[in-house]
Amino acid sequence: MGMRGMGNMQNMMKQMQKMQKKMAEAQEELGEKKIEGTAGGGMVTVVVTGHKEIVDITIKPEVVDPDDIEMLQDLVLAATNDALKKADELTNSTMGQFTKGLNLPGGMM
């Protein structure tokens, strides 16, 4: 492992640092993204960020039935799960680009 080997190592470290910076930026952008989940044909809408923080829940008045609170709860649950699932997909596609090119052992990331 002469001088060239050392240079390659430094190069690799630089690449890693660049990538970590890009990953951090992507993570930050995810936090600013708003993802909408709906249920009951838009009767209930839940908005989450890319970090899976619920920021907004909208319930149309006509879906509020005092005699059927369970249906409303189901719709809120369904809309929330829909939003979280979309947030997961967004995270996977956003962060996936970084892990694709790297065949690092699991413990490295």
C-alpha positions in Angstrom: 0.0 0.0 0.0 2.2 2.8 -1.3 1.4 6.5 -1.5 -1.3 5.9 -4.1 -3.3 3.7 -1.7 -3.4 6.6 0.8 -4.6 9.1 -1.8 -7.5 6.8 -2.7 -8.4 6.4 0.9 -8.6 10.2 1.3 -10.6 10.5 -1.9 -13.0 8.0 -0.5 -13.4 9.8 2.7 -14.0 13.0 0.8 -16.7 11.3 -1.2 -18.3 9.9 2.0 -18.4 13.4 3.6 -19.9 14.9 0.5 -22.6 12.2 0.5 -23.3 12.6 4.2 -23.8 16.3 3.6 -26.2 15.5 0.7 -28.1 13.0 2.8 -28.4 15.5 5.6 -29.8 18.1 3.2 -32.2 15.5 1.7 -33.4 14.6 5.3 -34.0 18.3 6.0 -36.0 18.7 2.7 -38.1 15.7 3.7 -39.0 17.5 6.9 -40.3 20.5 4.9 -42.4 18.3 2.5 -46.1 18.1 3.2 -47.7 14.8 2.3 -51.5 14.4 2.3 -53.4 11.3 3.2 -57.1 11.0 2.7 -60.0 8.7 3.5 -63.7 8.5 2.7 -63.2 10.2 -0.6 -61.6 13.2 0.9 -63.9 13.5 3.8 -60.9 13.3 6.1 -57.5 14.7 5.2 -54.3 14.3 7.2 -51.2 16.2 6.3 -47.8 14.9 7.6 -44.2 16.1 6.9 -41.6 13.8 5.5 -40.5 13.3 9.1 -43.9 11.8 9.9 -45.0 14.7 12.0 -48.8 15.3 11.7 -49.3 18.9 10.9 -52.9 19.1 9.9 -56.2 17.2 10.1 -59.2 18.3 8.1 -62.6 16.8 8.7 -65.6 17.7 6.5 -68.6 18.6 8.7 -70.9 16.2 6.8 -68.9 13.2 8.0 -69.4 14.1 11.6 -72.2 12.0 12.9 -72.7 12.0 16.7 -74.4 8.6 16.3 -71.4 7.1 14.4 -68.3 8.3 16.0 -66.6 5.0 15.2 -66.8 5.6 11.4 -65.2 9.0 11.9 -62.4 7.4 14.0 -61.9 4.8 11.3 -61.6 7.5 8.6 -59.1 9.5 10.7 -57.1 6.4 11.2 -57.2 5.4 7.5 -56.2 8.9 6.4 -53.4 9.0 8.9 -52.1 5.6 7.8 -52.4 6.7 4.1 -50.3 9.8 4.8 -47.7 7.9 6.8 -47.4 5.3 4.0 -46.9 8.0 1.4 -44.3 9.6 3.7 -42.5 6.3 3.9 -42.5 5.9 0.2 -41.1 9.4 -0.2 -38.4 8.8 2.3 -37.4 5.5 0.7 -37.2 7.0 -2.8 -35.4 10.1 -1.5 -32.9 8.3 0.7 -32.7 5.2 -1.5 -30.6 7.1 -4.1 -27.8 7.4 -1.6 -27.7 3.8 -0.5 -28.0 2.3 -4.0 -24.5 3.2 -5.2 -22.9 2.1 -2.0 -22.4 -1.5 -1.1 -21.4 -0.9 2.4 -21.9 -3.4 5.1 -25.0 -2.7 7.2 -23.2 -1.3 10.2 -21.5 1.5 8.2 -24.7 3.5 7.5 
